Every structure is written in structure tokens, then in C-alpha cells.
């Protein structure tokens, strides 16, 4: 199979390219070459900017394409207008954030989608990200230039994750001592390994599967299980102090940049964001490895010489100590 990956330089695109190469496919990655100048060994690199110049894609044909970097409907329309008739199959990577209501658990592929209020919206924010992904889906399905698969992932983790979200918890647990754990240990969580998602995407492209699928982690799974499993696989014994939402809100510590994966009660609109129905994808061959394997492999990657450091997010040691000290001094 000749596979085109839009993106392909980092994380999901990189993992999909590596998986396809391992299966013997011919892979081309189209990107600007800014996030990661290199591509996996054996991948043809076409350099270009999907917003300004798709010329490098001209006169070529591919059996399938996986689009990991579409954020605006114009980008999807532009790509499919330029090469759609040369594609045998197109996969658009959307997000569970495309749903209109994640305030309740159980969102499935037929649930209502968020609507983009301004069709000319030109910036991705916390508010516009979901509606923009929904609008991109609509643009892909309306183009009718080739068969289309829409995949809505949840939170993706694993080796080569540049976001720093999961890395924060792994490194913090490994450091040991008293760890500030936000909210309740039973809070639901859904995390999918990038390698599981990438392998399934390649399989779906091979099969030319069409339709819409959520691609999310195993459920039920909880925040407490995430932390305790990390401690087990890293062979350390931190002390987890669970600090409630009200205290964290009063201290201004409810953002993901401070406590990744923590869904504050002050943002009820995402209460069901970690309880999305992923049964359809499982029924179409998605296989999920154990969380312990993901945790150990990601930690090993973080410790490899030459690993490019992911984004530095999460509580600083000083801020964590300050919050814990205040919590112990005046618990509710």
C-alpha cells in the first residue's frame, strides 16, 4: 500500500508511519519539517505547508492517506480538493472534543456534535477546538472525492509524546515522597497508547474501512489506578495525598497545565470526557495493551539518552509543597 501521512513528524503521525513501514508499505509524510526535521527511516518526506503550498503532492497517487494535522475546515477542503481524487481512502483524525455534550458519560458515534458558530474562525482555543474538529469532519464527509474514515481519539499517551502530560505523572511518581493527587482516586480516566491507535489506523486504511469511530482507552479505569500502576511498574512507594476539588479551586490549581488529566468540578462540561463509548472501534479490531506496559515503555523512553524533552508542565516542586502544606494546615 502507498500511504500518505499528513503530519508524520511527531507522535501519532510518526507512530503510524513507523507501523506502516514495519508492515512493508510505502510511506510518504507531508509536513513543514518544523516540529521534527527527521521522519522515521524509510519514509519519503515531502516538505510543504498545507495552508500555503500543496504543490509537492501534485501528480501523485496514494492508496490511502491519514490526516493527523487538520484543525480548520479549509485545510481539509484544500487537501481533498488537491489530491482527493488521487486517494483510495482518507482517514481524518478528529477528537472526542467534537461532541456537543461531554457533560455526561456514554457519548457514542451518533451523539450530537459541537457546532462552529463562526465559519471564519481562524484560531484554535479551548473553546473552538472541538467545534473546529466537528467542522473538519463535515468538510471531509461532504467532499465525496474518496472513501472517508473519521476517528475521534481521546487522550493519547505513550513513547514520544511531546505534550508532557503523562510524563509529568511518571516522573513525579518516580521522584517519590508525598505526591499531590487531585480530586478523587475513583475519578474516571481514558488513555490510549499511541502505538495501539497507530496500528489500528493502518489496519483500517488497509481495509478501506469507512465510517466514524471513537478511539479511546479501556474503561473502567481511574485516576487512582493510573497513579498506583505507575508506582508499581516503577518500583517506588510514593505517598499519595488526595486533595479535593474545592481546595484546588480556591488555590487556583485546576488547570491541566498544573495537574494533567484532572477534570475539575468547576468545568462540568467535560465530566463525561473520560467515559466515552469505544465499543465500536473495539468491535472493528482495535486492541489495547495493558496500561502498565504503556507506563513502563514511556518511562524508559523518557530516560533514553538523546530523548527530546517533552513540554514542561505540571506543578513545580515548590508549588506542590506549598499546596500540600496549606492542605495539611487547614483540611476541610
Residue pairs with C-beta under 8 A, 6 or more apart in sequence:
1 20
1 25
1 26
1 63
1 64
1 205
1 206
2 25
2 26
2 28
2 61
2 62
2 63
2 64
3 20
3 25
3 26
3 27
3 28
3 62
3 63
3 64
3 65
3 66
3 202
3 205
4 27
4 28
4 29
4 30
4 57
4 60
4 62
4 64
4 65
4 66
4 83
4 87
5 13
5 16
5 17
5 20
5 27
5 28
5 29
5 30
5 43
5 65
5 66
5 68
6 13
6 30
6 31
6 50
6 65
6 66
6 67
6 68
6 69
6 70
6 79
7 13
7 29
7 30
7 31
7 67
7 68
7 69
8 14
8 16
8 17
8 27
8 29
8 30
8 31
8 39
8 43
8 68
9 29
9 31
9 33
9 34
9 35
9 36
9 37
9 38
9 39
10 35
10 36
10 160
10 162
11 156
11 160
11 161
11 162
11 194
12 68
12 93
12 153
12 156
12 194
12 197
12 198
13 29
13 31
13 66
13 68
13 69
14 36
14 39
14 40
14 160
15 158
15 160
15 194
15 195
15 197
15 198
16 66
16 68
16 198
16 201
16 202
17 27
17 29
17 39
17 40
17 43
18 40
18 198
19 195
19 198
19 199
19 202
20 27
20 202
21 27
21 40
21 41
21 42
21 43
23 202
25 202
26 44
27 40
27 42
27 43
27 44
28 43
28 44
28 45
28 46
28 60
28 62
29 39
29 43
29 44
29 45
29 46
30 46
30 47
30 48
30 50
30 56
30 57
31 45
31 47
31 48
31 69
32 47
32 48
32 49
33 45
33 47
35 162
39 45
46 56
46 57
47 56
48 54
48 55
48 56
48 57
50 69
50 75
50 78
50 79
51 74
51 75
51 78
54 78
54 79
54 82
54 83
57 82
57 83
58 82
60 83
60 86
61 86
61 87
62 83
62 86
62 87
62 88
63 87
63 88
63 89
63 205
64 87
64 88
64 89
64 90
64 91
64 205
64 206
64 208
65 83
65 87
65 89
65 90
65 91
66 91
66 93
66 201
66 202
66 205
67 76
67 79
67 90
67 91
67 92
67 93
68 93
69 75
70 76
70 79
70 92
70 93
70 136
70 140
71 124
71 129
71 132
71 133
71 136
72 121
72 122
72 132
72 135
72 136
73 116
73 119
73 132
73 135
73 136
73 138
73 139
75 136
76 92
76 136
76 139
76 140
76 143
77 139
77 143
80 87
80 90
80 139
80 140
80 143
80 145
80 146
81 143
81 145
84 90
84 143
84 145
84 146
85 145
85 146
87 145
87 146
88 146
88 147
88 208
89 146
89 147
89 148
89 149
89 205
89 208
89 210
90 140
90 145
90 146
90 147
90 148
90 149
91 148
91 149
91 150
91 151
91 201
91 204
91 205
92 136
92 137
92 140
92 148
92 149
92 150
92 151
93 151
93 153
93 201
94 133
94 134
94 136
94 137
94 150
94 151
94 152
94 153
95 129
95 130
95 133
95 152
95 153
96 102
96 107
96 152
96 153
96 154
96 214
96 216
96 273
96 276
97 114
97 129
97 130
97 133
97 273
98 113
98 114
98 130
98 131
98 133
98 134
98 137
98 152
99 107
99 111
99 112
99 113
99 114
99 130
99 152
99 276
100 111
100 112
100 113
100 114
100 115
101 107
101 111
101 112
101 269
101 272
102 269
102 270
102 271
102 272
102 273
102 276
103 268
103 269
103 270
103 271
103 272
104 271
104 272
105 188
105 271
105 272
105 275
105 276
106 272
106 275
106 276
106 277
107 214
107 272
107 275
107 276
107 277
108 214
108 276
108 277
108 279
108 280
109 152
109 211
109 212
109 213
109 214
109 277
109 280
113 134
113 137
114 130
114 131
114 134
115 131
115 134
116 128
116 131
116 132
116 134
116 135
117 131
119 135
121 128
121 131
121 132
124 132
133 152
137 150
137 212
140 148
140 150
141 148
141 150
147 208
147 210
148 210
149 204
149 205
149 209
149 210
149 211
149 212
149 213
150 211
150 212
150 213
151 201
151 204
151 212
151 213
151 215
151 281
152 212
152 213
152 214
152 215
152 276
153 192
153 197
153 214
153 215
153 216
154 190
154 191
154 192
154 214
154 215
154 216
154 217
154 273
154 274
154 276
154 278
155 165
155 190
155 191
155 192
155 217
155 261
155 274
156 191
156 192
156 193
156 194
156 197
157 165
157 166
157 191
157 192
157 193
157 194
157 294
157 298
158 166
158 193
158 194
158 195
158 294
158 297
158 298
159 194
159 195
159 297
159 298
159 300
159 301
160 194
160 301
161 167
161 194
161 298
161 310
162 308
162 310
162 311
163 310
163 311
163 313
164 260
164 310
164 311
164 312
164 313
164 314
165 256
165 260
165 261
165 313
166 191
166 260
166 298
167 298
167 302
167 310
168 260
168 313
168 314
169 226
169 227
169 230
169 260
169 261
169 314
170 230
170 234
170 295
170 298
170 299
170 302
171 302
172 179
172 314
172 315
173 179
173 227
173 230
173 231
173 234
173 236
173 238
174 230
174 234
174 236
174 299
175 238
176 236
176 237
176 238
177 238
177 239
178 238
178 239
178 241
178 324
179 227
179 238
179 239
179 240
179 241
179 320
180 241
180 243
180 259
180 315
180 320
180 323
180 324
180 327
181 223
181 224
181 227
181 240
181 241
181 242
181 243
182 223
182 242
182 243
182 245
182 248
182 253
182 259
182 262
183 223
183 242
183 243
183 244
183 245
183 248
183 262
183 263
183 264
184 223
184 224
184 242
184 244
185 222
185 223
185 224
185 227
185 240
185 242
186 222
186 223
186 224
187 222
187 223
187 224
187 262
187 263
187 274
188 219
188 220
188 221
188 222
188 223
188 274
188 275
189 217
189 221
189 222
189 223
189 225
189 226
189 261
189 274
190 216
190 217
190 218
190 219
190 221
190 274
190 275
190 276
190 278
191 217
191 221
191 226
191 261
191 291
191 294
192 215
192 216
192 217
192 288
193 217
193 288
193 289
193 293
193 294
195 289
196 286
196 287
196 288
196 289
197 215
197 286
199 287
200 215
200 281
200 285
200 286
200 287
203 285
204 284
204 285
209 284
213 280
213 281
213 284
213 286
214 276
214 277
214 278
214 280
214 281
215 278
215 281
215 286
216 276
216 278
216 281
217 278
217 288
217 291
218 288
218 291
219 275
219 278
221 291
223 261
223 262
224 240
225 291
226 261
226 291
227 240
228 240
229 291
229 292
229 295
230 295
231 237
231 238
232 292
233 292
233 295
233 296
233 299
234 295
234 296
234 299
241 324
241 327
243 323
243 324
243 327
244 332
245 254
245 264
245 265
245 266
246 265
246 332
247 327
247 331
247 332
248 254
248 259
248 262
248 264
248 323
249 264
249 265
249 266
251 323
251 326
253 259
253 315
253 319
253 323
254 262
254 264
254 266
254 267
256 262
256 313
257 313
257 314
258 313
258 314
258 315
258 319
259 314
259 315
260 313
260 314
263 270
263 271
263 273
263 274
278 286
282 288
301 307
302 310
315 323
